[in-house]
Amino acid sequence: MAATNPLFDQVSAGTTEAFVKGLVSRTLFTATPALRVFRTNKNIYRPWEGGAYMKVPFDLQPVPAGAYSPGSDTFGLQQIQTMDDMAFSPKFYDAEMTWIMPITEVFNKGPYEIVNFLKELYGNGSNSLDSQVAADLYNHGQASPSGPTTTSRIKALNGMAEALNDGYTASWQGSVFTTYGQQLRNGPLTGTVLNSVPFWGGNADGSAAPISNQILNRIYHRCKQGKGEGKLIGGKPDYGFCSDFLFGAIADRVFPMQRVDASIKDPKIGLEGLKFNGGIIFPDSFVPGTQNALYVQDKTVLSRITTGTYVVPSSSDTNGSFNNMPSFNANSITVTVGETFWWFRSDVWRFSYPRTGAYAFKNAGAQRAFDGDVMADIIRAAIVMYCLVPASNQQSYGYSG
């Protein structure tokens, strides 16, 4: 490029710039209530301490029981299997940071350092990793689901779309999950004990419909009581998660109702939501919906949290009286997923990763590349996500706002 003369104007030549020193505006990332619950709730987090995979025992079938006549009824002596295990493998995530040494060793230092380059780079890496995990919370981690959408996501978390399914009804992205934790749903012994039936909140013709107080209340009370891990009695869901767009619609329609209090702050995660029955509803920009691009600027995750359409599978009619889906009836019915809503029982979820070490959401330490000038580091996490009692939670979709 040809040199210019003068190179700087008088103001630029004789005046330094004013800077917001030491701060970088977080315009790219957004807080996510669901991930904050998973990462900070002591009931959910369990440190990973080793093993080939996580085995999760569950009730399989009841022993023979009932009324009897003393002295005339016989006592069966056949032993039956009353428990079995789900099995979940750790899923691995990382964020990769690369830079050249002159940036930190020559330029970005001393009184001329406006923002610490490495501090910002590592902060970006941590937020980037959280963004990827947050998007996968609402998806699945299976290799070959059935239904209209059979995309393999074997490397990703075993998320809520997979956990909150019944083996017949499609989850929000159009996949049907006939297994959970490698256990067969609706099997001769498992029956429905690992099922949570997705609920369609849209119209009978497959179009999306406005959410209502009635629907919110109905799907809240569809959630089974019971805490898991040997405890039978428990409350209903303590959290509800929905997109920012749907949250605005809920506030408009439901806020005046007697069942809803004014906005309330959950001290466990430090965010405000709307009180509904025994739960708090939070807007979460990573909840699958139609307008997430307004709130999530990390373009690498948008395709995983943006809803579309799918053709209702014939298996959906099996639980038609429970899922409220448009009847298949040998016809190709396309549903518009729209906005999604999730009722969530925190004490039946587990989110396990190492407390310390290289896979504990920690960086490994900067390493010099072969050419001597390039530096690199990586933040890693090994995560097992699973649900003890899927029926204590509810996935719902088909809302226009």
Backbone torsions as a table, in degrees:
resi	resn	phi	psi	omega
1	MET	NA	135.7	-178.6
2	ALA	-67.5	141.9	178.3
3	ALA	-71.5	148.2	177.7
4	THR	-111.0	157.2	-178.7
5	ASN	-143.5	114.0	3.2
6	PRO	-77.2	158.2	-179.2
7	LEU	-78.1	-39.9	178.5
8	PHE	-120.8	151.5	172.7
9	ASP	-78.5	176.6	-173.1
10	GLN	-65.7	-37.1	179.4
11	VAL	-67.5	-47.7	-178.8
12	SER	-65.6	-34.6	-177.8
13	ALA	-71.9	-30.2	-173.4
14	GLY	-116.2	8.1	-175.2
15	THR	-136.2	133.5	175.2
16	THR	-85.0	159.1	178.3
17	GLU	-80.3	155.9	171.9
18	ALA	-98.3	133.8	-176.6
19	PHE	-127.0	151.8	167.0
20	VAL	-82.2	97.0	-168.7
21	LYS	-77.2	132.1	172.0
22	GLY	81.7	0.2	-176.1
23	LEU	-123.1	142.6	174.4
24	VAL	-125.6	124.7	179.7
25	SER	-69.1	130.7	-179.2
26	ARG	-84.2	71.2	-178.9
27	THR	-81.7	-16.2	-173.6
28	LEU	-92.2	-29.2	-171.8
29	PHE	-114.6	160.3	-178.5
30	THR	-138.6	149.0	178.9
31	ALA	-69.7	145.0	178.3
32	THR	-127.0	113.6	-178.6
33	PRO	-57.7	-41.3	-176.5
34	ALA	-61.8	-47.6	179.8
35	LEU	-64.9	-35.3	177.9
36	ARG	-63.9	-38.3	176.3
37	VAL	-63.0	-47.0	-178.7
38	PHE	-63.1	-37.4	-174.3
39	ARG	-83.4	-25.2	-171.9
40	THR	-113.8	-19.0	-177.6
41	ASN	-74.5	120.6	-176.4
42	LYS	-68.2	-22.3	176.7
43	ASN	-72.9	-23.5	-174.7
44	ILE	-96.9	-45.2	-175.8
45	TYR	-71.4	129.6	172.8
46	ARG	-130.9	123.3	-179.2
47	PRO	-64.3	134.3	175.5
48	TRP	-79.1	124.1	-174.7
49	GLU	-115.2	10.0	177.1
50	GLY	119.7	172.6	-179.7
51	GLY	117.2	156.6	-179.2
52	ALA	-69.0	-34.0	177.6
53	TYR	-163.9	170.8	-179.9
54	MET	-94.6	120.8	175.6
55	LYS	-97.5	129.9	-174.8
56	VAL	-122.3	102.1	-179.0
57	PRO	-67.2	146.8	175.5
58	PHE	-148.3	157.1	176.0
59	ASP	-64.3	131.9	-178.1
60	LEU	-101.7	-51.0	179.5
61	GLN	-157.7	156.3	-179.3
62	PRO	-79.8	154.6	171.9
63	VAL	-75.2	160.6	176.1
64	PRO	-56.7	129.9	-178.0
65	ALA	-154.5	156.4	177.7
66	GLY	147.5	-175.6	179.0
67	ALA	-70.2	149.7	178.3
68	TYR	-150.4	164.7	177.9
69	SER	-105.9	114.6	-179.7
70	PRO	-58.4	133.1	176.1
71	GLY	88.4	-16.3	-177.9
72	SER	-119.7	-32.1	178.1
73	ASP	-82.8	141.2	179.2
74	THR	-88.7	155.6	179.8
75	PHE	-103.2	117.9	-179.0
76	GLY	-70.1	142.5	-178.0
77	LEU	-115.1	16.2	179.0
78	GLN	-86.7	123.7	178.5
79	GLN	-79.6	134.1	176.8
80	ILE	-117.5	155.0	179.0
81	GLN	-81.5	120.9	-175.5
82	THR	-104.4	-8.4	-179.9
83	MET	-144.5	158.5	176.9
84	ASP	-148.9	-179.4	-178.4
85	ASP	-123.5	141.9	160.1
86	MET	-87.4	158.0	-179.6
87	ALA	-134.9	128.9	-179.1
88	PHE	-131.0	133.9	178.5
89	SER	-98.4	150.2	176.5
90	PRO	-62.7	143.6	174.2
91	LYS	-111.9	139.5	-169.9
92	PHE	-107.9	134.1	178.7
93	TYR	-129.0	151.6	175.0
94	ASP	-149.7	164.3	171.1
95	ALA	-133.7	131.1	-171.4
96	GLU	-111.1	126.7	179.5
97	MET	-117.2	130.1	179.7
98	THR	-133.3	140.7	176.9
99	TRP	-154.3	164.0	176.2
100	ILE	-101.7	141.4	-172.2
101	MET	-57.8	-36.6	-179.6
102	PRO	-56.5	-27.7	179.5
103	ILE	-60.1	-46.8	-175.5
104	THR	-90.3	-27.2	-174.2
105	GLU	-94.7	-19.7	-176.5
106	VAL	-119.0	-49.0	-169.9
107	PHE	-94.6	-55.1	-170.9
108	ASN	-88.9	77.2	-176.7
109	LYS	-160.8	165.2	175.8
110	GLY	61.5	-152.7	-177.6
111	PRO	-68.5	-10.1	-178.5
112	TYR	-93.5	0.7	177.3
113	GLU	-83.1	110.4	177.0
114	ILE	-81.8	-48.0	175.6
115	VAL	-128.9	135.7	176.9
116	ASN	-66.6	112.7	-173.2
117	PHE	-59.2	-47.3	-177.0
118	LEU	-68.7	-38.8	177.9
119	LYS	-60.6	-42.6	178.0
120	GLU	-67.3	-41.3	-179.0
121	LEU	-63.5	-43.5	179.5
122	TYR	-69.7	-35.6	175.2
123	GLY	-63.3	-41.3	176.1
124	ASN	-62.7	-41.5	179.6
125	GLY	-62.5	-43.5	179.0
126	SER	-63.3	-43.8	178.9
127	ASN	-68.1	-35.7	178.2
128	SER	-63.4	-41.6	178.2
129	LEU	-64.6	-45.7	178.2
130	ASP	-60.2	-37.6	179.8
131	SER	-62.4	-42.7	179.2
132	GLN	-65.3	-43.8	180.0
133	VAL	-66.4	-42.8	-178.9
134	ALA	-60.0	-39.4	179.2
135	ALA	-67.6	-32.0	-176.9
136	ASP	-83.4	-11.5	178.1
137	LEU	-57.1	-34.5	-173.7
138	TYR	-98.8	9.8	-177.6
139	ASN	-114.9	-148.8	-177.5
140	HIS	-136.0	171.5	-179.1
141	GLY	-134.3	34.8	-179.0
142	GLN	-102.4	157.9	-177.4
143	ALA	-80.6	-38.8	-173.3
144	SER	-147.3	73.9	173.5
145	PRO	-66.8	163.4	175.7
146	SER	-97.8	-172.2	-179.7
147	GLY	92.5	-172.3	-177.5
148	PRO	-62.5	-33.4	-178.3
149	THR	-113.1	114.9	-174.6
150	THR	-117.3	25.7	-177.9
151	THR	-61.9	131.3	176.7
152	SER	-76.5	133.5	175.1
153	ARG	-134.0	42.1	-172.1
154	ILE	-61.6	-24.2	-179.1
155	LYS	-82.7	-13.4	-172.5
156	ALA	-92.7	169.5	177.6
157	LEU	-57.0	149.4	170.3
158	ASN	-81.2	79.9	-168.9
159	GLY	-82.2	-168.2	-170.5
160	MET	-69.3	-31.0	178.5
161	ALA	-60.8	-34.8	179.4
162	GLU	-79.6	-43.0	-177.4
163	ALA	-67.5	-41.9	-173.8
164	LEU	-97.0	69.1	-178.7
165	ASN	-143.3	165.2	-176.7
166	ASP	-121.5	5.0	-179.5
167	GLY	82.4	-1.4	179.3
168	TYR	-127.5	-42.4	-174.7
169	THR	-91.9	139.2	178.7
170	ALA	-72.9	140.0	169.6
171	SER	-75.5	-179.5	-168.8
172	TRP	-58.2	-30.2	-178.1
173	GLN	-91.3	4.9	175.2
174	GLY	94.5	12.9	179.9
175	SER	-104.4	145.2	175.0
176	VAL	-111.4	131.7	-174.7
177	PHE	-112.6	98.6	-177.0
178	THR	-78.5	-9.5	175.5
179	THR	-130.1	158.4	171.6
180	TYR	-147.1	128.7	-175.3
181	GLY	59.9	33.9	-178.8
182	GLN	66.8	7.3	176.1
183	GLN	-95.4	140.9	178.5
184	LEU	-73.9	124.1	171.1
185	ARG	-76.9	148.0	177.1
186	ASN	60.2	28.8	177.2
187	GLY	-78.8	174.5	-178.5
188	PRO	-61.3	-27.0	177.8
189	LEU	-109.2	-42.7	-177.4
190	THR	-65.6	-33.4	-178.8
191	GLY	54.7	-126.6	-175.9
192	THR	-108.9	13.6	-172.3
193	VAL	-66.7	-19.7	179.5
194	LEU	-106.3	18.5	-173.4
195	ASN	-102.2	147.0	165.0
196	SER	-138.5	117.4	-172.4
197	VAL	-82.2	116.4	175.3
198	PRO	-58.1	146.9	-177.5
199	PHE	-115.3	127.4	176.7
200	TRP	-87.1	121.1	-179.0
201	GLY	-102.7	5.5	-178.4
202	GLY	-90.1	-163.2	-177.4
203	ASN	-86.6	165.4	-177.8
204	ALA	-66.7	-21.7	-180.0
205	ASP	-88.5	3.2	178.1
206	GLY	96.2	-5.0	178.2
207	SER	-81.9	155.5	179.0
208	ALA	-76.2	154.4	-176.8
209	ALA	-134.7	158.7	177.9
210	PRO	-64.1	144.1	175.6
211	ILE	-76.1	155.3	-176.8
212	SER	-138.6	163.8	175.3
213	ASN	-59.6	-38.0	-179.2
214	GLN	-62.4	-45.2	-179.7
215	ILE	-65.2	-46.7	179.0
216	LEU	-56.0	-43.4	-179.5
217	ASN	-68.7	-39.8	-178.2
218	ARG	-64.8	-47.4	-176.7
219	ILE	-74.1	-24.7	174.4
220	TYR	-63.1	-44.1	-176.1
221	HIS	-85.0	-1.7	169.8
222	ARG	-75.5	-16.5	-175.8
223	CYS	-77.6	129.4	-176.4
224	LYS	-72.4	143.7	172.4
225	GLN	-81.9	154.6	-179.1
226	GLY	130.9	130.3	-171.6
227	LYS	-93.1	-16.1	-175.1
228	GLY	80.5	178.0	-179.8
229	GLU	50.2	49.0	174.8
230	GLY	84.5	-4.9	-178.5
231	LYS	-105.2	128.5	-175.4
232	LEU	-92.3	-40.7	-172.8
233	ILE	-92.9	133.9	177.3
234	GLY	-162.7	170.5	-178.5
235	GLY	-84.2	-170.2	176.6
236	LYS	-87.7	-176.5	-178.4
237	PRO	-56.3	141.9	178.0
238	ASP	-102.7	-9.5	178.1
239	TYR	-136.5	146.5	169.0
240	GLY	-126.3	134.9	-179.5
241	PHE	-122.5	135.3	177.8
242	CYS	-150.8	168.7	179.0
243	SER	-67.7	160.2	177.4
244	ASP	-58.0	-40.3	-179.0
245	PHE	-64.1	-45.7	-179.8
246	LEU	-69.0	-33.3	178.6
247	PHE	-60.7	-40.6	177.3
248	GLY	-61.6	-40.3	178.9
249	ALA	-66.7	-39.6	178.8
250	ILE	-64.1	-43.6	178.9
251	ALA	-61.3	-39.5	179.8
252	ASP	-65.2	-43.4	-172.1
253	ARG	-91.5	-33.0	-170.1
254	VAL	-102.5	-25.9	-175.9
255	PHE	-54.1	-40.6	-179.3
256	PRO	-70.9	-13.1	-176.2
257	MET	-69.8	152.7	-176.9
258	GLN	-64.4	-27.9	-175.9
259	ARG	-70.9	-15.7	-175.0
260	VAL	-106.4	129.8	174.1
261	ASP	-88.8	178.9	173.7
262	ALA	-65.6	169.0	-179.3
263	SER	-56.1	143.7	-174.9
264	ILE	-131.5	143.9	179.5
265	LYS	-99.1	127.5	176.4
266	ASP	-85.9	114.0	-177.3
267	PRO	-65.7	-19.7	-177.5
268	LYS	-70.3	-34.2	-178.1
269	ILE	-120.1	-6.0	174.2
270	GLY	72.9	23.3	179.8
271	LEU	-123.5	155.5	-178.8
272	GLU	-99.4	145.4	176.5
273	GLY	-147.8	-170.2	178.8
274	LEU	-104.7	131.4	177.7
275	LYS	-76.6	129.7	177.2
276	PHE	-142.1	118.6	-172.8
277	ASN	50.5	-123.7	-179.2
278	GLY	-97.1	9.0	-176.7
279	GLY	-120.1	168.7	175.2
280	ILE	-118.4	126.3	179.4
281	ILE	-91.9	128.1	-179.8
282	PHE	-118.6	142.5	168.6
283	PRO	-79.2	131.1	179.8
284	ASP	-130.5	117.3	-174.4
285	SER	-65.6	-13.2	179.9
286	PHE	-97.4	-1.8	174.4
287	VAL	-68.2	131.3	-178.2
288	PRO	-55.0	133.6	-179.2
289	GLY	-166.3	-165.1	-174.8
290	THR	-102.7	-19.1	-172.8
291	GLN	-123.2	28.5	-177.5
292	ASN	-62.6	-27.1	-178.5
293	ALA	-62.8	-18.6	176.1
294	LEU	-71.5	-25.0	-171.2
295	TYR	-116.2	-25.8	-178.0
296	VAL	-110.1	111.7	-178.9
297	GLN	-92.0	-4.5	175.3
298	ASP	-78.8	95.4	-173.4
299	LYS	-65.3	-18.1	-177.2
300	THR	-71.0	-14.6	-177.2
301	VAL	-111.0	-7.8	-171.5
302	LEU	-60.1	-39.2	-177.6
303	SER	-63.7	-23.3	-178.5
304	ARG	-85.7	-13.6	-176.9
305	ILE	-123.1	10.0	178.1
306	THR	-103.0	125.4	-176.2
307	THR	-85.4	162.0	179.3
308	GLY	-144.2	-129.5	178.8
309	THR	-132.2	161.7	171.2
310	TYR	-155.0	161.0	178.4
311	VAL	-89.3	128.4	-177.1
312	VAL	-59.6	125.2	178.1
313	PRO	-74.5	154.0	-179.2
314	SER	-63.1	-28.7	-179.3
315	SER	-63.8	-19.8	-177.3
316	SER	-60.1	-31.3	-178.4
317	ASP	-66.7	-19.8	179.9
318	THR	-57.8	-41.1	177.7
319	ASN	-111.8	32.3	-176.3
320	GLY	-58.0	-31.7	-179.3
321	SER	-74.8	-14.2	-179.7
322	PHE	-106.2	-34.8	-173.6
323	ASN	-88.4	-13.0	178.1
324	ASN	63.7	15.3	-178.7
325	MET	-71.8	153.4	171.2
326	PRO	-57.9	136.5	-176.4
327	SER	-66.5	137.2	179.2
328	PHE	-67.8	-55.6	175.8
329	ASN	46.8	40.5	177.9
330	ALA	62.5	13.5	178.1
331	ASN	-109.6	151.1	176.9
332	SER	-87.6	101.2	-179.3
333	ILE	-107.1	122.6	178.7
334	THR	-97.0	129.0	177.9
335	VAL	-106.2	143.9	174.2
336	THR	-96.3	113.2	-172.1
337	VAL	-66.1	-40.2	178.5
338	GLY	62.9	-134.9	-179.6
339	GLU	-91.1	150.6	179.2
340	THR	-113.6	154.9	177.1
341	PHE	-136.6	142.6	-175.6
342	TRP	-133.9	119.5	167.9
343	TRP	-90.0	136.7	-164.5
344	PHE	-135.6	122.3	174.2
345	ARG	-99.3	105.0	-170.6
346	SER	-64.1	-31.7	-174.1
347	ASP	-78.9	-0.5	175.9
348	VAL	-109.6	9.3	177.9
349	TRP	-109.4	150.4	174.9
350	ARG	-132.7	139.8	-179.0
351	PHE	-135.0	103.3	-169.9
352	SER	-115.4	131.3	172.5
353	TYR	-153.4	161.0	-176.9
354	PRO	-59.2	142.5	178.2
355	ARG	-73.2	-33.6	179.7
356	THR	-137.3	170.1	175.1
357	GLY	101.5	-173.3	-171.2
358	ALA	-69.2	-19.5	-175.8
359	TYR	-113.7	27.6	-177.8
360	ALA	-107.0	42.4	-174.4
361	PHE	58.0	36.6	-178.2
362	LYS	-119.6	154.3	175.7
363	ASN	-83.1	150.1	-175.8
364	ALA	-79.9	-25.9	-175.2
365	GLY	116.0	136.8	-175.4
366	ALA	-62.2	137.7	178.6
367	GLN	-125.9	141.0	178.6
368	ARG	-87.3	133.4	178.9
369	ALA	-76.3	175.0	-172.1
370	PHE	-62.8	-34.6	-174.8
371	ASP	-78.3	-5.2	174.0
372	GLY	88.5	-17.6	-178.2
373	ASP	-104.2	-26.0	-175.5
374	VAL	-91.3	130.5	177.4
375	MET	-113.1	150.9	-179.8
376	ALA	-148.2	151.0	174.7
377	ASP	-148.3	164.5	-176.8
378	ILE	-144.2	138.3	173.1
379	ILE	-103.4	127.0	-175.8
380	ARG	-122.8	154.0	173.0
381	ALA	-146.3	138.0	172.2
382	ALA	-116.5	116.2	-167.8
383	ILE	-126.1	136.6	168.8
384	VAL	-117.2	121.5	-179.9
385	MET	-120.2	128.7	179.1
386	TYR	-156.0	164.9	-178.8
387	CYS	-120.2	129.8	-180.0
388	LEU	-74.2	-39.8	-177.0
389	VAL	-134.7	87.2	-179.0
390	PRO	-54.1	-35.1	-176.5
391	ALA	-66.7	-10.5	177.4
392	SER	-85.1	5.3	-178.3
393	ASN	-132.9	165.7	-177.4
394	GLN	-143.9	129.1	170.8
395	GLN	-101.3	134.6	-179.4
396	SER	-145.3	145.2	-179.6
397	TYR	-154.9	175.9	-178.1
398	GLY	104.5	25.4	-175.4
399	TYR	-106.5	136.5	177.9
400	SER	-90.3	-11.2	-178.7
401	GLY	143.7	NA	NA
